[in-house]
Amino acid sequence: MYKNIFVEENEVKKNGGVLKFTDNISFSSSSLLNENFFLKNKKLSKILNDYKEKGMNHFISLIKKIKNKRVLLIGDTIIDKYVYTNTLGKPAKESILSVLRKDEKIFAGGVIAAANNISDFCKNVILITGVGEKSHQDLAFIKNNISKNIKLNVIGLKDRPTTKKTRFIDSSYMKKMFEVYDLVDNPLNKIEENSILNKIKKNISKVDVVIVTDFGHGLINKKIINFLSRSKVFLAVNAQTNSANKGFNLITKYPKADYICIDEPEFRLAVQEKKLPIKDLFSKKTNLPKTNLFIVTTGKEGCFVKTKNSFLEIPAFTDTVVDTIGAGDVFFVLSALFASTKASSFDVGFLGNVSGAIKVSIHGHSSSIKKLQFLKFIESVIK
């Protein structure tokens, strides 16, 4: 029962530390979390109790099913730069905020981060993406920051930089103040389009799952979408709305997919409805793509899961957020893997929420989710 403490003691000693115990009353952090946070949400409490009865073998079995999945991931590369600052205040003669630059970190984001977050779950991942044709330094950075089991296929995109998003952070509270895009999202030329299509055609017969993370920055066009939609391979799609493409990169540009996952604002833009409950919107006639499984994520509230015969609401597991960057992408790519195994729609939504809860505790893309970390989180919440 307490064998893990000996493992921890060995690690402490290995690194020159000393393990000591106090005689104060001790508490299980997992028990405290479950009693104080989860029990406040009766619906979530019931879900966790149901999974407690199934036990960890249920989740171990689901993870084993995705281990040998061959995955093709397609999407935009984004370089995420964080600039950390201290606020100085308002200059005397300007109506602007003055800050002092302290430090900066650069992360491989977009589809690169998405691929890294599934690399510990799947042995075989093929990635197709694009970078600026002359961005040799960016390509070297990506190659140095991508997991070893990911086979990288890069197309050089002419007359454009690799997409970069620079976020300025207030170091005092680690809050983002504003961001700057380096972006050219012109349509692909014919050579680029054919190059991407040829790489997809070459690899699609080798895989079990195709995952599209469409950030709307010019990599995926109508011809590519139509080819992917006609494929018989399991297709999972996310079409993201961001400040560079708002209203112009909707999920409705895809005719169909086996699994679709978008957030609530993206969903409401797609169906052109601001106020009605999400459940009601699924029953209305819309031009949404045909799909077997549709998930709408709602941030700290969790997610809604729609299948042909059911509509589920699964609450989130955390209200503590370090950084939201990439949380929706991680929810999508990991849940897509489970969806491809024909896991229950409830399991897909639940495990998506697990992914999102872990990701919002990570600063930027400083680390990727690992399989053991994933299982330990589940174990802690169903304890």
Helices and strands as residue ranges (DSSP letters): H 3-14, H 29-36, G 38-40, H 42-54, H 56-67, E 70-75, E 77-89, E 98-110, H 111-118, E 124-132, H 136-144, E 150-157, E 164-170, E 175-182, H 190-204, E 209-214, H 222-230, E 234-239, G 251-253, E 259-263, H 264-271, H 278-283, E 293-297, G 299-301, E 303-307, E 311-314, H 327-339, H 345-359, H 371-382
